[in-house]
Amino acid sequence: MPWTLPVRPSRRSLLAGAAGAAGAALLTGCTGDGAASGADTGVPLERRMREGAVRDSARLLERYDATAAAHPGLSERLAPLRAAVAAHATALAFAEPAGGGRSPSASASAPAPAPSGASAAARDAVAPQPAEALSALADAERSLSQARTIALAGAPGELARMLASVAACGAVHAYLLTSNSGAAS
């Protein structure tokens, strides 16, 4: 039976996500001196946040690749989720514009390891049972989603909107990875 997406998330999951976003906004603090933390690095905040988000996405892609390599039977199920994570990395990346300065661009190329690019160490870290491997991958998606939700409170406008979308997508991925429809046998 082919795996299909649920029609829509439950009201409980939407309320939990909204509560999490509100809580993250309340938990972020001020530096007290009016300066943004890390402002003395000379690198603009948005650029640092984007580069960190791309690195996080690249690590998540490695986990997808390692899971697919360790459990080839899961490859078809993981492929659309992995593709979305790669698209997120691309959307979050900075591109070098023609003028020489750096600016965000949705058409930027981001590191997206090839599906066979999982390192030996990453493959060894994958749980031996497919269901456990999916659960671990869901935990990684959930953790990154929560981190991005917290980070969006300090992000500049457009980046905050993008982080919110990517965090929501990660939460959906975690749900899909742990749902019974299409579950590994």
C-alpha positions in Angstrom: 0.0 0.0 0.0 1.6 3.3 -1.0 2.3 5.9 1.7 0.2 9.0 1.5 0.1 12.3 3.4 -2.6 12.8 6.0 -5.3 15.3 4.9 -4.4 17.8 7.5 -2.7 18.1 10.9 -4.9 17.7 14.0 -6.2 20.7 15.9 -4.2 19.6 18.9 -0.9 19.6 16.9 -1.6 23.0 15.5 -2.4 24.4 19.0 0.8 22.8 20.4 2.8 24.3 17.6 1.3 27.8 18.2 1.9 27.4 22.0 5.5 26.4 21.3 6.1 29.4 19.1 4.6 31.8 21.6 6.6 30.2 24.4 9.8 30.6 22.4 9.1 34.2 21.8 8.6 34.7 25.5 11.8 32.8 26.4 14.1 34.9 24.3 15.8 37.6 26.3 17.5 40.9 25.8 21.2 41.5 26.3 20.5 44.3 28.6 22.9 46.8 27.0 20.8 47.3 23.8 23.4 45.5 21.6 22.6 42.3 19.8 24.6 39.4 21.2 27.5 38.7 18.9 27.3 42.1 17.2 31.0 42.6 17.6 31.9 39.8 15.2 31.6 42.0 12.1 29.4 39.5 10.4 25.7 40.5 10.0 23.3 38.7 12.2 21.1 37.5 9.3 24.2 36.0 7.5 25.3 34.2 10.7 21.8 32.8 11.2 21.5 31.7 7.6 24.9 30.0 7.6 24.0 28.2 10.8 20.7 27.1 9.5 22.3 25.7 6.3 24.9 23.8 8.4 22.0 22.3 10.5 20.2 21.3 7.3 23.3 19.7 5.9 23.7 17.6 9.1 20.1 16.6 8.9 20.6 15.6 5.3 23.5 13.4 6.4 21.2 11.7 8.9 18.6 11.0 6.1 21.4 9.6 3.9 22.8 7.4 6.7 19.3 6.1 7.5 18.6 5.3 3.8 22.0 3.7 3.4 21.5 1.5 6.5 17.9 0.6 5.7 17.4 0.6 1.9 13.8 -0.4 2.3 13.1 3.1 3.8 14.7 5.0 0.9 11.4 5.5 -1.0 9.6 6.8 2.1 12.5 9.1 3.1 13.1 10.6 -0.4 10.4 13.3 -0.4 11.3 14.4 3.1 15.0 14.5 2.3 14.2 16.5 -0.8 12.3 19.0 1.3 15.2 19.4 3.7 17.6 20.0 0.8 15.2 22.6 -0.6 15.2 24.3 2.9 19.0 24.4 2.9 18.9 26.0 -0.6 16.3 28.6 0.4 18.2 29.5 3.6 21.6 29.8 1.8 23.3 33.1 0.8 24.3 33.7 -2.8 27.0 35.8 -4.2 25.2 38.5 -6.2 26.8 40.0 -9.4 27.8 43.2 -7.4 30.1 41.2 -5.1 28.1 41.7 -1.8 26.3 38.9 -0.1 22.6 38.8 0.1 20.0 36.1 0.7 18.6 34.3 -2.3 16.1 31.5 -2.7 18.1 30.4 -5.8 21.3 30.0 -3.9 23.0 26.7 -3.9 23.4 25.0 -0.6 25.3 22.0 0.4 23.1 19.0 -0.2 25.1 15.8 0.0 24.2 13.1 -2.5 21.9 10.3 -1.2 25.0 8.0 -1.1 27.1 10.6 0.6 26.4 9.4 4.2 29.7 9.0 6.1 30.6 5.6 7.5 30.3 7.0 11.1 26.8 8.3 10.4 25.7 5.0 8.9 27.1 3.2 12.0 25.1 5.5 14.3 21.8 4.5 12.7 19.6 2.2 14.8 19.6 -1.5 13.6 15.8 -1.7 13.4 13.9 0.4 10.7 11.3 1.7 13.2 14.0 2.8 15.7 15.9 4.5 12.8 12.7 6.4 11.8 12.1 7.4 15.4 15.7 8.7 15.7 15.3 10.6 12.5 12.0 12.1 13.8 13.7 13.1 17.0 16.4 14.9 14.9 13.7 16.7 12.9 11.8 17.6 16.0 14.9 18.9 17.8 15.9 21.1 14.8 12.3 22.3 14.4 12.3 23.4 18.1 15.7 25.1 17.7 14.5 27.0 14.7 11.3 28.0 16.4 13.3 29.5 19.2 15.8 31.2 16.8 13.1 32.9 14.8 12.3 35.3 17.6 15.7 37.0 17.2 15.8 36.8 13.4 15.2 39.7 11.0 11.7 39.8 9.3 12.0 37.7 6.2 14.4 35.2 7.7 12.0 34.8 10.7 9.2 34.0 8.3 11.4 31.5 6.5 12.6 29.9 9.8 9.0 29.6 10.9 8.0 27.8 7.7 11.0 25.5 7.8 10.4 24.7 11.5 6.7 23.9 10.8 7.8 21.6 8.0 10.3 19.9 10.3 7.5 19.3 12.8 5.4 17.7 10.0 8.3 15.6 9.0 8.6 14.3 12.6 5.0 13.4 12.6 5.2 11.7 9.2 8.2 9.7 10.3 6.5 8.4 13.4 3.0 7.9 12.0 1.8 4.4 11.2 0.8 5.0 7.6 3.6 3.8 5.5 5.5 2.5 8.6 8.5 0.3 8.1 7.9 -3.4 8.5 
